[in-house]
Amino acid sequence: MAQYKHPSRKKRLNKKASQTKWAPFWTVPKIYGRGRRIHPGRHTAVKRNWRRNKLKA
């Protein structure tokens, strides 16, 4: 990828980067109740890694 990125491309990449973050920690007790201990990464909509899955951006 080019060293200098166009602002619109940076905007698209920024959105994709934020979609891969874990869900907030408070979603776990909200969905499952207080006793259940589950990783918040299970609630993220898009699971993508820069090594595994490439973007068409």
Buried (B, 14 or more C-beta within 10 A) or exposed (E): EEEEEEEEEEEBBEEEEEEBEEBEEEBBEEEEEEEEEEEBEEBBEEEBEEEEEEEEE
